Each structure stands twice: as structure tokens, then as C-alpha cells.
């Protein structure tokens, strides 16, 4: 019952947060230079004032700012993200078509970064001061310091162009006509490079945090007491040190799970991955306000859901949090 109450409370706050984000993004997007009606008219080759006025009237851009804002917020409350005048389709449909690809990419990158980061962090902490510790720390810093777009381009040049091991672009082979398991394997091959590029960038953060957290917990009194009782080193490492050291890692993972969507904008653009990150980039170039705002809302909702999930995982790792609540 306590957990259910906490979830309902966070969901209510999430709705208010999303509305505030929607209003703020609406102000920011409309403060940017450029007229979407002029862009559409220019692409149609008929950029005369009368045609532009007709486009502005068709998409409601001729309305006063407060009317546009009220219309947009009212639509968001009914889960209507508006209509894309650039692609002539509902924004919700465009996002629904692209969202599975982004979730696949970000979920795979998240699992890679969290799993490898935690594992190498535990290994580095257990080998503190030894060559293995220095080697792991150096490689982690190298991955983190490398710009994401540069790492993506180098991965394409090396593993796709030079070696020919993996495809460098797209979600699946165009015209391949695969089905069933063959299609799954084809998508998996296309997923390797973008997922590793995005995952290894964030892996370094989890590695360094896990290492420092484990070294800090290892010096606490309850660990010294466990050693004095004669418990085995593996038991102390797993049940006492690692479990308590994971708390800050879980916190960071909940925050960075949403940031993966932001990192996916660059990754999806370089690898031509058909996700919402690439959709947002294309919409920015086309001044497609409704689509940009829709992607922002969906991204914000994902971040909020990740944070709620983080709170629940916290309660599983540390039951004292649930008792205090």
C-alpha cells in the first residue's frame, strides 16, 4: 500500500512536470528564428506572400501566441501531440513509428554500459593499485573523453568500410526480405555498432562510480565487523560491499537513462538509425514545431518514468527506504 501510494504521488507530480515542460518548450521553440510556413512554401517553389498566408492559416500559425499555446496545452492533456505540417501526418503516429527503434538502441546501450561499467568497476576496486586497475581506469577515461560523433565515424570506417564485418548504416538490410529469425539477426548486426558506440561512452561513468563507491564502502565499520566475524571475502564483497555500493550507481543510472535519448540524436544521425532522435534532427532542420515539441514531451515522459523506476529499485536494494516512507 505504501509503494502504491508513492507511485500515485509520483505520477501526479509527473503530470504537472510534463505540463510545465510542454509550456516551457513551446515558448523556447517559438522564440527560435524561422517561419515553418516560409520553409514549406520555399520547398513547394511558391514562396509568394499569399501562399505563405494560406499555409499559416491552415496550420493555425496566424493565431495569437496565447491562442496557439492554449490549443497546444489542451491537446497535450488529451494526449494529442498535434499534426506535422512538414510530413503531413499526426505527430503521435510519427513518434510511434520511430520509438521502437530508439527504445531498442537505448535499452541495448544502457544494458551494455551498466553491465560492463559495474563489472569493470568491481574488478578495478578489487585490484586497487595494481596494473589491472590502472589499465581499466585508463581505457574508461579514453572512452569517456572521445567525442561521441567521432567514435561513431571511426567505428564505421574501421568495422564497416575497412574490415567489412558489420553494416554501418540503417536499421536492417534494404530489400533483404528477411523474416523471422533471419530478420532478428539482421537487425542485431545493424545494432552492434550504434549500441556499442553509445554504451561505451556511458560505461566509463558507471565504472569510475562503482570503483570509488566500493572503495568507500569497504572502509566502513560494518564491513570491518564482517571481516572480524570471519566471513569469507566473496560473501563480504557481494552481500555487504557491492549491495551498498550500488545505491549511487542506481541513482546515476536512473538519471542517465534519460540522457541516452539525447545521446541517441547524434548516434542515430551518424548511423542513419530510424529513431526519434533522428526524427527530431530532421524536424529541427524543417522548422517542424509540432514534431519537435512531441519528441520533447515523449523524451521527458521517458525520463520521468525512469526516475520512478529508480525509486522502486532503490526500495528493493535498500529496504530501509521503504520503511522510512
Rosetta blueprint (number, residue, H / E / L):
1 X L
2 X H
3 X H
4 X H
5 X H
6 X H
7 X H
8 X H
9 X H
10 X H
11 X H
12 X H
13 X H
14 X H
15 X H
16 X H
17 X H
18 X H
19 X H
20 X H
21 X H
22 X H
23 X H
24 X H
25 X H
26 X H
27 X H
28 X H
29 X H
30 X H
31 X H
32 X L
33 X L
34 X L
35 X L
36 X H
37 X H
38 X H
39 X H
40 X H
41 X H
42 X H
43 X H
44 X H
45 X L
46 X L
47 X L
48 X L
49 X H
50 X H
51 X H
52 X H
53 X H
54 X H
55 X H
56 X H
57 X H
58 X H
59 X L
60 X L
61 X L
62 X L
63 X L
64 X L
65 X H
66 X H
67 X H
68 X H
69 X H
70 X H
71 X H
72 X H
73 X H
74 X H
75 X H
76 X H
77 X H
78 X L
79 X L
80 X L
81 X L
82 X L
83 X E
84 X E
85 X L
86 X L
87 X L
88 X L
89 X E
90 X E
91 X H
92 X H
93 X H
94 X H
95 X H
96 X H
97 X H
98 X H
99 X H
100 X H
101 X H
102 X H
103 X H
104 X H
105 X H
106 X H
107 X H
108 X H
109 X H
110 X H
111 X H
112 X H
113 X H
114 X H
115 X H
116 X H
117 X H
118 X H
119 X H
120 X H
121 X H
122 X H
123 X H
124 X H
125 X H
126 X H
127 X L
128 X L
129 X L
130 X L
131 X H
132 X H
133 X H
134 X H
135 X H
136 X H
137 X H
138 X H
139 X H
140 X H
141 X H
142 X H
143 X H
144 X H
145 X H
146 X L
147 X L
148 X H
149 X H
150 X H
151 X H
152 X H
153 X H
154 X H
155 X H
156 X H
157 X H
158 X H
159 X H
160 X H
161 X H
162 X H
163 X L
164 X L
165 X L
166 X L
167 X L
168 X L
169 X L
170 X L
171 X L
172 X L
173 X L
174 X L
175 X L
176 X L
177 X L
178 X L
179 X L
180 X L
181 X H
182 X H
183 X H
184 X H
185 X H
186 X H
187 X H
188 X H
189 X H
190 X H
191 X H
192 X H
193 X H
194 X H
195 X H
196 X H
197 X H
198 X H
199 X H
200 X H
201 X H
202 X H
203 X H
204 X H
205 X H
206 X H
207 X H
208 X H
209 X H
210 X H
211 X H
212 X H
213 X H
214 X H
215 X H
216 X H
217 X H
218 X L
219 X L
220 X L
221 X H
222 X H
223 X H
224 X H
225 X H
226 X H
227 X H
228 X H
229 X L
230 X L
231 X L
232 X L
233 X H
234 X H
235 X H
236 X H
237 X H
238 X H
239 X H
240 X H
241 X H
242 X H
243 X H
244 X H
245 X H
246 X H
247 X H
248 X H
249 X H
250 X H
251 X H
252 X H
253 X H
254 X H
255 X H
256 X H
257 X H
258 X H
259 X H
260 X H
261 X H
262 X H
263 X H
264 X H
265 X H
266 X H
267 X H
268 X H
269 X H
270 X H
271 X L
272 X L
273 X L
274 X L
275 X L
276 X H
277 X H
278 X H
279 X H
280 X H
281 X H
282 X H
283 X H
284 X H
285 X H
286 X H
287 X L
288 X L
289 X H
290 X H
291 X H
292 X H
293 X H
294 X H
295 X H
296 X H
297 X H
298 X H
299 X H
300 X H
301 X H
302 X H
303 X H
304 X H
305 X H
306 X H
307 X H
308 X H
309 X H
310 X H
311 X H
312 X H
313 X H
314 X H
315 X H
316 X H
317 X H
318 X L
319 X H
320 X H
321 X H
322 X H
323 X H
324 X H
325 X L
